[in-house]
Amino acid sequence: MGYSIIITTPDGKQFDEYINSAVLPTICGKITILSNHEPIIGVILNGETKIHDAKNSIVNFKNASGIYNFTGEKLYIFTNFFEFK
């Protein structure tokens, strides 16, 4: 069981995949979002985000600060910068 992650920058949608989990750098430390996590909105910091994709492979990327919103079915990340490592 997983959910969709959608990463958007000022240039538009950069990433849209089905994943199992995500680890985000936040102002309160790293937060792991698993399936069925409570809906949450927060701030992400400049740093590295790690996701486990549908095949359970680990994908890392660099991101600038921004906002995340997990609705229970989709994780939206809005950031000024996004780059795979």
N, C-alpha and C positions, 0 to 999 in steps of 0.2 A: 504494500500500500504506500502511496506517495502523494505528491502534489506538484503543481506547476510552479516554476520560477520564471518571472519576467523581469529582465533588467533593462531599464530605459535611461538614456543619457539625453542631453539636448539635441543630439543628432538622430534620435528616434530609438526604436526597439533594437537592442543589441543581442539579446539572448532570450530564448523562449523554449524551455525544455521541461520534461517531466523528471522529477528527482525524488530521492528518498529522504534526504536531510540536507540542512545547510548550517554552517557555523559562521556567524557574523561578528565583526568587531564593533562593539557598541561602547557607549560612554560608561556602562556598568560592567565592562569586561566582555568576554566572548559569550554569545548566546547560541545554543543549538536549537534549531526548530525542526521537530519531527512531525510526522503525520499526526493529525488530530490534536495539535498544539492549540491552545486557546488563541483566539484572534488577538493580535498585538500590533501596535504601531510604535516605532522608535527611531532613534538617530543612529546611523552607522558612522564610524570614524574612518579616516584614511587607513588603509591596511589591506589585509588579505582575507578574502572570503573563500571558504572551502565548501564544496558540495559533493554529495555522493549521488551520482546519477542513477538512472533506472537499472543499469547493469552493475551497480554498486562500485563503479570506478570512481576514484577521487579526482575532482577537477578543482584547481586553484586559480584564482584570479585576483588581480590588484584592483582596488576601487578607491575612489575619492570619498570624502564624506558625503552623506546624503540621508535619505529617509527610507525606511522599510515599512511595509504593511503586510501582515499575514492575515488573510481573511478566514482561514480554516481550510480553504481549497487551493489558494494561490498565494505565492509570496511575490510581492512587487518590491523592486528595489529601484529607487530613483537617485541617480548619482551623476556627477559631472564627468567622471572618468571611469572606464572599465577596460581591463586588458588581461587576457589569459597569460598565465606565467609559463 
